[in-house]
Amino acid sequence: MADDVQTPKLRGALRGIPVYKAGKIPDTSAFKLSSNENPYPPLPGVLAAVQKSAESFNRYPDMGVAALTAELAEHFGVPAEHIATGTGSVGVAQQLLQATSGPGDEVIYAWRSFEAYPIITQISGATSIKVPLTPDEHHDLDAMAAAVTDRTRLIFVCNPNNPTGVAISKDDLVRFLDRVPSDVLVVIDEAYREFVRDDSSPDGLELYRDRPNVAVLRTFSKAYGLAGLRIGFAVAHEPVAAALRQTAVPFGVNSLAQVAAIESLRAEKPLLERCEALVQERTRVIEGLRAQGWTVPESQANFVWLRLGERTVEFAAMAEVSGIVVRPFAGEGVRVTIGEVEANDILLRVAGEFRE
Ligand SMILES: Cc1ncc(COP(=O)(O)O)c(C=O)c1O
């Protein structure tokens, strides 16, 4: 090869993009509490429907995702035209950026929050404006509203927030939405909605109805246990929903995911019972940790947050040796998914020993 051969020119925006650290996969028999997955295996009916559908995966899926979209519209009482599906809600979030933001534009979100936000923002070419959480782990909505400029195109509001689990109250969110200009899209990311038990926290689907600049993100990965099939959706007014259809990867939502999502909506009762069991485990874990003297934010999601600062990595290592893989954010804290009862017991044991 000649010396002057150059590598293909890539976009400068890709330089220095933070790497998405997927929850570590345990290499032993350890419990994986690092990705906020649902510990329950697929429901038999959902699995059977997927297996049946797998018999014809030589065919492309329905590109318009019509059957699932109709089912979602009926289920949530929204017009079908307001629904856009994608490869996980992170895929839909990326489409929202493609549809709204590019070089010179600004995207606001709280920090720390879902670690995909900085990555997908940078890929779009836009600039991240990270607004620190308050000392008690809440979104600083006043500071976020004050950060809006004429370059702002999109604001992510993660409710409840990943990784802290803290939920925003309806009053606070409404006050914030009232301050955001109507030409800025606010995306309420409700990946953990089904685990929320705090009645003061709003259902984004109620807030979006009379606000054309609000989009709601939901996923089948968490409460519905379909993380491996990659399907999520947004509910948004036109023209946002239409823009999501324009930016969709053709045939991106595969046929198994479509079938599984439909079957899951029909099996909502047993799935929500599982969520309730996880919520009860969350209460047990939080109470147990607090009894040991830990400060634990009031999580409304399927995980808990321990702000360990400089001792974060040490805690994660000790947890792993004890049989649970948690998610460390070095220098900040660990996020631990609520998993199997046995796994949660290990967390409580490790946390107790760590304090001694
Ligand atoms: C806040 C938040 N939004 C979105 C997602 C993406 O989920 P998925 O792409 O599996 O729908 C996650 C996953 O961890 C999350 O925590």
The ligand as an SDF file (V2000), in Angstrom:
LIG
                    3D

 16 16  0  0  0  0  0  0  0  0999 V2000
  -33.9760    6.8600   30.8640 C   0  0  0  0  0  0  0  0  0  0  0  0
  -33.8120    5.8580   29.7850 C   0  0  0  0  0  0  0  0  0  0  0  0
  -34.3080    6.1230   28.5880 N   0  0  0  0  0  0  0  0  0  0  0  0
  -34.1990    5.2490   27.5820 C   0  0  0  0  0  0  0  0  0  0  0  0
  -33.5690    4.0440   27.7740 C   0  0  0  0  0  0  0  0  0  0  0  0
  -33.4130    3.1570   26.5820 C   0  0  0  0  0  0  0  0  0  0  0  0
  -34.1220    2.0270   26.6700 O   0  0  0  0  0  0  0  0  0  0  0  0
  -34.4350    1.1900   25.3570 P   0  0  0  0  0  0  0  0  0  0  0  0
  -33.6100    1.7320   24.2460 O   0  0  0  0  0  0  0  0  0  0  0  0
  -34.0670   -0.1980   25.7160 O   0  0  0  0  0  0  0  0  0  0  0  0
  -35.8830    1.3990   25.1070 O   0  0  0  0  0  0  0  0  0  0  0  0
  -33.0310    3.7090   29.0030 C   0  0  0  0  0  0  0  0  0  0  0  0
  -32.3310    2.4450   29.1960 C   0  0  0  0  0  0  0  0  0  0  0  0
  -31.6400    2.1890   30.1260 O   0  0  0  0  0  0  0  0  0  0  0  0
  -33.1560    4.6490   30.0450 C   0  0  0  0  0  0  0  0  0  0  0  0
  -32.6500    4.4170   31.2470 O   0  0  0  0  0  0  0  0  0  0  0  0
  1  2  1  0
  2  3  1  0
  2 15  2  0
  3  4  2  0
  4  5  1  0
  5  6  1  0
  5 12  2  0
  6  7  1  0
  7  8  1  0
  8  9  2  0
  8 10  1  0
  8 11  1  0
 12 13  1  0
 12 15  1  0
 13 14  2  0
 15 16  1  0
M  END
$$$$
